[in-house]
Amino acid sequence: MNRFSTILIFGSLLISLISCDLVKDFTYSVNPNPLEMHGDSLRFTVVVNVPEKGIQKKIRAEITPKIGNTAIGTWIIQGEKVTGNGQTVFFKPGGTVNFEMSVPYSSDMLAADVKISGKVFKGLKEKLTLTEKKIADATIVTPLMVKKEFKMIYEDDAIIRSVDKTKSATIYFDRSQTIVKANELKDEDINDLIVWIKESPLNPKIKINSINIVGYASPDGVEDNNSNLSIERTKSARTSLISLMKKAKIAGYTDTANYIIQGKGEDYDGFKEQLSLSKSISDADKNLFIRILEMTKDPVKRETEMINLGKSYTELEKDVFPKIRRANIVINYTENGLTDDEIVQASISNRSILGVEELLYAAKNLTQDLNEKARIYQLATSNFDSDYRGHNNLGAILFSQNRISDAKTSFEKASSLKDNTSSKNNLAGVILLDGNKSQAIKLMGQAKSVDPKNSSILAYNNAILNIMSGNYSKAENNLKDDSFNKALALTLQGKLPQATKVLSAITTTSESLYLKAIIAARNGESVDAVVTNLKQAFAKDSNLKTKASKDREFLKFMNDTTFSSAVN
């Protein structure tokens, strides 16, 4: 990134090599200057200019560069008659030598000078010691402003707030009959049905939606007659049911309009099902009955052929047809679950009645207090230890409470129970705070989601790692919404107008004001523009004064009294 004249020749900084002609004064260009930290490293180029007749043919200069107090290797420049691994410069024309540097960044390089010293040799004999000289400034560390605020992914509950259910009973009819026999109304399923209907109003969670009566006929008669027969059976069943309602003093269901009736005619599917259950009819005759029904369209001939099966037909009349000649009474109702208030109360005083879905739902939706969320999630992990979701979500809450070690334990437990994207993402956030960026990147590489909400979170968190790795364009692509990190990624690419626009769209913080000051400096704006933003940042966080006083982004203002008075 170019700033303050990206390639700055340091006032022809010279190595004064005493008054001798072994070497003449070298000059240095450093790009970029000040040095910049990207990823974990400082990458820069040093061009050493050796003037005409600047180094004797048998001379070797070993130049030792340092950033602050950290030595970063040795540069060797040698005359044309020296053998070795240095870079050769011919005596008469002189020349230039390039050194490409990549140095791991350490905190002591933050506000440091890049200096050189060294020695001059002729053969193995040291001839001169080079005086230490400054050649550049170090280091711009603006990427370190990235907010490492990993967004957590919570696993959803699968709570069902209401369930559609049925309650049923069956009335059976004699062959070709529609009259309800008295003993049918005394059957246990009918009695249970009447009792249930009578008691249902006492349960506020039950809502009856409809009462359906469906009639059927056996497939051994005339099809048209069977159709009418099935309809009449529904009407008879309805009449009998209403009579029972009146007797039980259930006034709400004595009107025929409360019932939905439907005649299904011949119940061929029911016939096959009941036939398959018969123990008294051979499999061969079962198959024959099916073929007769499927292939014989004439109802008289069909019945004659079945009667001809003799004993099997008698068993058919005994075991199969009586179960088909019927009217099914089906009550369709909705049973509602616990209300929100009931779930909250149960989580305190009656925990055993809550399932894992209710607990996950309650923690997510029924409280905003982080301690209360943690309590409910802990209850979920205690009662349903094998469900990874409770452990994952508890870890996410603990992370937001800055209980990082406890959060890590929860995420690892969730991951051990099930390989899942949520825990990988969340654990990456913990590991990043522990300083293990490479492991965080590995975990995020394994985290995939088709859920748009979770995909957005993954992209945001990956953008944090992108910035920390020096991949600012990829970070920009991952950051769909305006945020501080997006403004930072744009700034680090030199997209200053776009960065300014993002900062104007987000909540103003001390960090955003400080970044505005950096943008002003990079834009070449006046010291007043820079200081105005800095003062506003200091008003929100006075600790930023110390940062600004050393920040190489403001190097050209360091000796300006307006700047120095603001940061001191």
N, C-alpha and C positions, 0 to 999 in steps of 0.2 A: 504494500500500500504506500503511495507516495504522499509525503507531507514535508512541509518546510524545505522544499527543493529536495525531492527524494534522494537524489544523489548529491550529497553535500561533501565538497572537498574542504577538509578542515583547515581553511585559511593557510593551505599549503603547510600543514603541520610537518615539521622537519625533524628527522633524527640527526641531532648534532653529534657527529662522530669525531669529535676532537679535531685538531688541525692536522689531518693526515689525508692521504689520497688512496687509502685502501678501498673505501667506499665513499660515495658522495651522498648527499641528502636524498632520502626516499620520501615520496609523498603518498598519501593514502586516501582512497575514496571508499566509503562504507555505505552500502545500500541494503536495507533502509536505515536511515539514521534519523531519529533514535531507533534502536533495535525494537522488534515487536515479538511478542509471544503469541503463537498460534498453536493450537493443540497443546502439546506438552513441551514444545521446543521453541528455540530462537533459530531462525534460518536467515542467514544474511551472506552477502558477498563482499569481500574486501579486494579491491584492486590496488596493487602496489605499483607505483610508477618509479622506474629506475632511470635516472637521466643518462644522457650520453656520457660514456666513460664513467658511469656511476658505480661500477663494481669491477675490481681488478680480476684478471683472468684466473688467479689461483686462490681467490677469497671465497669463503662460505659464511653467510650471515644467518644465524639462527635467531629468529624473532619469536618471542614468547608473548602471545596476547592473553589478557585477563579481562574478565567482566567482574568488576568489584574485586573481590579477593580470590575468585575462582579462575584458575588457569585453564585454558581451553585448547591446549595443544601447542605445537611448534610449527612455525612457517620457516622453511629453509629456502633461501635464495643463494645461488652459487654462480661463480664465474665459469667461463666456458672450458677451462682446463681442469675443473674439479669433477671427479667422478663421485657419484652418490645418488641419493633419492630426492635431492632438492630440485627446484625449478631453475633452469639455467637461463641466464641473461648474458648476451654477448657484450663485450667491453665497449666497443666503439659506438654501436648505435644505441645501446641501452634497450629499454623495452618495458613492458608491463607484465605483471604476474597476477593471476586471479586465484583467490582461495574461497571455495564454497564451504560455508560453515553451517553445521547443524548441531546445536548445543542444547542439552536438556535444561529446562528452566528450573531455577530454584529461587526461593523468596529473597535471597540476598542480592539478586540481580535486579530488584525492583527499581531502586533509585541509585544506579551505579554508573561509573565511567568505564568505557572500554579503553584499555591502555595497552601499550606495548613496551617491552624492554627486550634485552637480548644480548647476544655476544657475537663477535666477529673472529673467525679463525683463518689462519693460514696453515694449511696442513692440519696437524693435530694441536698446534699451538694457538692458544687464545691470545688475540692481539688487542681487542677492545671490548669494553662493556658498554652496551647501548643505554643511554639515559631513558628512564621511563617517561613516556609521553601519552597523553590522551588523544584518541583518534575518533571517538564517537560517544554517544550517550546511550544508556540503557535504563529501563526497558518499558515500552508501552504494554500494559497488561489489561487493556479494556475487555478482552474476552472473559476475564475472570468475573466480570459483573453479571454473568449469566445467573438467572435465578434457578437454583436447583430444586425448585418446588415441584417435585413429581406429583402428578395427579393419580390418585388411587382409583382402582376399579373395584366396585362392590358387586357381589353376586346377588342376583334378584331372587326374591321369594316366588313361590308358585301357589300363593294362597288362593283358595276358592271361597269367595264370600257367600255363595249360595249354590245349592245343588238341586237339580231337577230329579225328582224321584217318582215312583209309582207304588200304589197299594192296590192289590187286586183280589178278586174272588171269581169263582166260576159256578154257573148254574147249568146242570146237564138236563137234557130232554130225552124223552122216549122217541122211538122211531116215528117220523112224520108228525110229531106232536109239537105244539107251541104252548101247552099248558105247563105252568111251573108247579112241580110236585111239592107238597107241603114239607116233606122231609128234606128237600133241597135247601129250604130256607132255614133249616136248623143246623146245617153243616157248620163246622168250626170256622172255615174261612169267611162265610157270610157273617157270622156273629162277630168275628174279629173286625171285619170291615165296618160294621155298624158302630161298634165301640170306638174304633179309631176316628171315624167321622165325628162322633159325638164329642170326643175329647180334644180334637184338633184345635177348636177355638181357644182352648186353655193354653195352648202353646203359641206364643206370639211369633215364633220363628217359622211357623208353618203357614203356608198360603196355598189353598186348594185352587188350582187353575181350571180344571175341567173334570167331569165324570163321563167317561166314554163307555158305551156298551156296544160290543161287536158280536154279531150272531153268525153261526156257521151251521152247515148241513153236511152230512156224510155223502160221499160221491157214489152212492149206490142207487139213487133215484133219478127221476127226470130232472134235468138241469134247470129248466125254467121253474119247476115246482120248488126245487131246492133253494133257488134265489129268493122266492117269496117266503119260503119257510124260514130262512135265516133272518129276514127282516122282521117277521112276526115274532120270532123268538126274542129279538131285542126289545120289542114293545112289551111283551109279557114280562121280561126281566125288569124293565123299567117300572112297570106297574107294581110288581111285587116289591121292588126296592123302595119305592115311594111309600108303600104301605108300612114297610118296616121302619122307615124314617119317622112316619107319623106316630107309630107305636112307641118309638124311642124318644118322641118329642124333640125331634131335630127339625125345626121349622124351616131352616134355610134351604132345604133340598127337597121340598115337596112339590115344586113346580116342574112340570115336564120340560120346560125351557132350559132347565139347568143341566140337561143331559144331551149328549151327542150320541146318536144311535147310527149304526151302519151294519147292513147285512152283507156278508162276504160271499154268500152262496156256498157252493161245494168247497170244502177245505182239503184240496188235494195235497198240499204240503203237510198239513196236519196228519192226513191219512198215512203218508209215507213215514212220518216220524213215529206215530203210534205203532204202525206195522213193524218197524224195525225193533221196537221194544218188546214185541210179543215173544213169549217163550214157548207158546203152544203151537205155533205155525212153523213149518219147516222153511229153510232158506229158499228151497226150490219153489215152493208155493208162494212165498213172499214175492219172489221175482216174477212169477206168473201173474199174480194179482196186479203188479205194476204194469206189466205189458198189456194186460187186458184193458186197464184204465187208459193207457196212453194210445192204444191202437184201435179200440172199439168205440166208434162215435155214437152208435145207436144205443140209447140208455137201456132199452128192454133187453137187447141182445147181450149188452155188457153185464147186466145183472144175472141173466140166465147162465152166462159162462162162469160167473163167479160162484153161483149156486151149484153148478155142476162139479165144483171142487169138493163138494160134500162136507166132510168133517172140517176141513180147513175153513170153509165158509161159515160153519157154525161157530168156530173159534173167532172168526173175524167179527161176527155179530156180538160175541161175548167180550172180547178183549179190546177191539179197535174202534168200531163204529160208535159205541157209547161215549167214548172220550172226545169224539168229534162233534157230536150233536150237542151244541152248547151255546151259551152266551157268556162272553168274558166281560166282567165289570172291572174297569181300570180307572183308578183315581190318579190323575196327574197333578202333582203338587211340587212346590218349591220349599226347600228347607234352608233357611238362612243361617249362616254361621254367627260367631260372636261379633258384637258391635265393636267399634274402636275403643269405646270406654270400657267394655267388658274385657277386652284383651289387655288393656293397660292395667286394670284392677287385678286380673288374673296373674299378670306377670309379677305382681307384688305379693298377693295373698293366696293364690290358688294355682301355683305354677304347673302342677302336674297335668292340668287339663289342656295346656297349650302344646300344640305340635311345633315342629321346627319352622313350618311356614308362617305360623302366626307370630313366632318370636322374631324371625327375620323381617317380617312386615312391620312389626311394632317398632323395632330399633330404627328402621329406615324412615318410617313415616309418622310415628306418633309422638316423637320428642325431638327437640332441637338441641337438648343438653348433651354434650359429649360424654359426660360421666354416666348419664342415664343410658345413653346408647351402648356404652361399654358394658354396663351392668347387664343389659338385656342380651347382648351378644355373648357375654360370658355364661349366662344362663343357657343359651342355645348350645354352646360348646360343651357345657357340663351335661346337659340332658341328651344331647345328640352328638356325641363325640366323633362319630364316624362320618358326619356330614361336613365336608370340607368348607362349605359356604360360611358356616358360622365362624370358623377359625380365620378364614380370609377376611371377612368383614370386621371381626374384632381387631385384627392386625391393622386394617385401614384406619380404624378409629384411634388406635394406640399411636399410629404414625402421626396423625393429625394433632395428637396431644404431646408430640415430641418424645414419646416413650419408645425410642427407636429399638432398643434391645428386645423389649417385650414384643414389639411389632414383628421383629425378625423371627422370633420363636413361633408366633402364630402363623406367619406366611410359610415357614418351613413345614409346620404341621399340616397345613392345608395342601401343600404340594406333595407331601408324603401320602396323603389320602387319595389324591387325584391329580394327574397332570393337567394343569389348567392355565389358561392365559392370564386370568386375573392375578393369581399369586405370583406368576413370573414377573409381570409388570410391577407389582407392588414390592416384591423382593428386590428388584433392580433398583428401586428408589432407595431402599435401605442400604444396599451395598454401595450405591454411589456416594451416600453420605459417609460411609466407612472409608471412602477414598479409592475403591476398587472400580475404576471406570471400565476397564477391559471386561470384567465379569458382568458389570451392568449391561454393557453393549451386547454381550453374548446372550444374556437372558432376554433382552428386548428383541433380539433376532429370532428367538424361539416363540415370542408372543404374537399370535395372530388372532384376528377377530373379524367376523362378518357383520357384527352389530355396529351400525354407524356411530352410535354413541361411544362405544369402547374403541372403535378404530380411531376416532378423533382424539381420545385420550392417549392412545399409543403413539399417534403422530406427534402430539405435543411433547410427550416425554422423550421420544426419539430426537426431537429438535434440540432438547437440552444437551443430549449427548453429541449431536451434530456440532453444536457451537463449541463444546468442550474439545472436540476433535479437530476443529478448524474448518469444518465443512459448512460454511455459512449459507451457500446457495441451497443446499439440501435442507438446512434448517428452515429457511424461508419457505420452501415448498411444503414442509410439514406443518407450518404454522398458518392455518387457514384464517383464524380470527386474530384481531389486533391484540397485542400483548406487549409487555416490556421486552420479552425475549425476541419477539419479531422485530421490534425497533432496533434492538441490539444487532441482530443478524443482518439487517439492512445497513446499519451504520458500518459494520465490519466489512461490508462489500463495497462501501463507498456510495451507496444509494441514499444520500443524505436527505433529499427532499421527501422521499417515500418514508424514511425513518421519522422525520419531523411530523408528517401527516399521521402516522400511527401514534406517536406520543401525544398528539393533540386529541386523539380519539379515546385514550384510556385515562383512568384515574391518575391524577397527579400525585406523585410520591417523591421522596427525596432522591431516589435512584433515577426516576425519569427526568427530574430537573438537572441532575448531574450529567446525565447522558445528553441533554439538550446543550449543556455547556461544552461538552466534547464536540458535538456537531458544529456548534458555533466556531470553535477553534479550528476544526478541520475545514470549515467553509471559508476560513480566512477573515472572519468577522473581527470587529474591534475588541479590545480588551474589555470595554464596557459591556458589550453583549455577553461575553463569556462570564464576567463577574456577576452580572445581573442574575443569571441562572444559578450560578454557584451560591450566591447569597440566599436565594430562595431555598436551595437544597440544604444549606447549613441551618436555616431556620427550622427545618424539619428534623435534621440530624446533624448535630454539631460535630460528631466524630468524622464527618466527611471533610472537615477542614484539613486534618492531618493527611488524608488521602490526596486531596488536591494539591497540597504543598509539595508533594513528591511526584505527582503524576506527570509523566513525560508527555502526555497529550498537551500539556500547557507549558512546555519547555520554553517557547519563545516569549512567554509572559513572565517568566520567573523573576526577571530583574525590573519589571514594571511595578512602580509603587502602588498603583491601583490594585493590581493583583496581589502583591505581597501583603498589603494591609488587609485585604479581604480574607486571606487564608491564615494569617497569624493572629 
